Amino acid sequence: MTAVTKLRLSERYAQKAAFMLAPLGRIFIALIFVMSGMNKISQYSATQAYMDMMGVPGFLLPLVIALEVVAGIFIIIGYQVRISALLLAGFTVLSALMFHADFSDQLQMISFMKNIAIAGGFLMLVVHGGGAMSLDNRQQA
């Protein structure tokens, strides 16, 4: 088997893998936001108090919940992926700056870097879209 043949085979396998890995990746990156939004609903008062304590107006909580749940579900199902990912990337960076910018605390620094990494993943979705198994892709066909 020549190197060219091996390369063609690996590209074919990569395309097949991408077909299934893209939706799995969307689930992995968005599920944390859906679950976090649902948790904010069940812990509404405590979340609102925490936001107020951190200097973020508590009246923004319904918008935060809506963004996390709706955009998260949209990314999971592959609908409006680029817009949803861009919104969640911005939200994630803002959350990192507002809630995790105490770099003297190692746990806060890790949370900050986690948020930045997640935002990077969302930016990849903005650039590449939701993949073959997404509602966005079906709408284009």
GIJONOR-V30638 format. One record per residue. N is the residue number from 0. RES is the residue in three letters. SS is DSSP state (H for helix, E for strand, L for the rest). PHI is phi in whole degrees, 0 to 359 (none if undefined). OMEGA is omega as a letter, one per 40 degrees, with the letter a starting at -180 (none if undefined). Layout:
<<N	RES	SS	PHI	OMEGA> <N	RES	SS	PHI	OMEGA>>
This chain:
<<0	MET	L	none	a> <1	THR	L	280	i> <2	ALA	H	296	i> <3	VAL	H	294	i> <4	THR	H	296	i> <5	LYS	H	298	a> <6	LEU	H	296	i> <7	ARG	H	297	i> <8	LEU	H	295	a> <9	SER	H	294	i> <10	GLU	H	294	i> <11	ARG	H	296	i> <12	TYR	H	294	i> <13	ALA	H	296	i> <14	GLN	H	295	i> <15	LYS	H	294	i> <16	ALA	H	294	a> <17	ALA	H	298	i> <18	PHE	H	303	a> <19	MET	H	265	a> <20	LEU	H	285	i> <21	ALA	H	299	i> <22	PRO	H	295	i> <23	LEU	H	296	i> <24	GLY	H	298	i> <25	ARG	H	297	i> <26	ILE	H	297	a> <27	PHE	H	301	a> <28	ILE	H	281	a> <29	ALA	H	265	a> <30	LEU	H	300	i> <31	ILE	H	300	a> <32	PHE	H	283	i> <33	VAL	H	299	a> <34	MET	H	295	i> <35	SER	H	296	i> <36	GLY	H	297	i> <37	MET	H	295	i> <38	ASN	H	295	i> <39	LYS	H	296	i> <40	ILE	H	294	a> <41	SER	H	286	i> <42	GLN	L	242	a> <43	TYR	H	304	a> <44	SER	H	298	a> <45	ALA	H	295	i> <46	THR	H	293	i> <47	GLN	H	297	i> <48	ALA	H	295	i> <49	TYR	H	296	i> <50	MET	H	300	i> <51	ASP	H	300	i> <52	MET	H	298	a> <53	MET	L	272	i> <54	GLY	L	87	i> <55	VAL	L	256	a> <56	PRO	L	302	a> <57	GLY	H	296	i> <58	PHE	H	292	i> <59	LEU	H	280	a> <60	LEU	H	304	i> <61	PRO	H	301	i> <62	LEU	H	292	i> <63	VAL	H	298	i> <64	ILE	H	300	a> <65	ALA	H	300	i> <66	LEU	H	298	a> <67	GLU	H	298	a> <68	VAL	H	287	a> <69	VAL	H	292	a> <70	ALA	H	296	i> <71	GLY	H	298	i> <72	ILE	H	295	i> <73	PHE	H	301	i> <74	ILE	H	294	a> <75	ILE	H	300	a> <76	ILE	H	274	i> <77	GLY	L	82	a> <78	TYR	L	251	a> <79	GLN	L	51	a> <80	VAL	H	298	a> <81	ARG	H	297	a> <82	ILE	H	293	a> <83	SER	H	298	a> <84	ALA	H	294	i> <85	LEU	H	296	i> <86	LEU	H	297	a> <87	LEU	H	289	i> <88	ALA	H	297	i> <89	GLY	H	298	i> <90	PHE	H	300	a> <91	THR	H	293	i> <92	VAL	H	293	i> <93	LEU	H	299	i> <94	SER	H	299	i> <95	ALA	H	299	a> <96	LEU	H	292	a> <97	MET	H	277	a> <98	PHE	H	246	a> <99	HIS	L	229	a> <100	ALA	L	268	i> <101	ASP	L	272	a> <102	PHE	L	285	i> <103	SER	L	284	i> <104	ASP	L	259	a> <105	GLN	H	301	i> <106	LEU	H	295	i> <107	GLN	H	292	i> <108	MET	H	295	i> <109	ILE	H	296	i> <110	SER	H	297	i> <111	PHE	H	300	a> <112	MET	H	294	i> <113	LYS	H	299	i> <114	ASN	H	298	i> <115	ILE	H	295	i> <116	ALA	H	296	i> <117	ILE	H	297	i> <118	ALA	H	300	i> <119	GLY	H	298	i> <120	GLY	H	298	i> <121	PHE	H	296	i> <122	LEU	H	296	i> <123	MET	H	296	i> <124	LEU	H	293	i> <125	VAL	H	299	a> <126	VAL	H	288	a> <127	HIS	H	260	a> <128	GLY	L	79	a> <129	GLY	L	275	i> <130	GLY	L	93	a> <131	ALA	L	297	a> <132	MET	L	267	i> <133	SER	L	222	i> <134	LEU	H	297	i> <135	ASP	H	302	a> <136	ASN	H	294	i> <137	ARG	H	292	i> <138	GLN	H	292	i> <139	GLN	H	285	a> <140	ALA	L	287	none>>
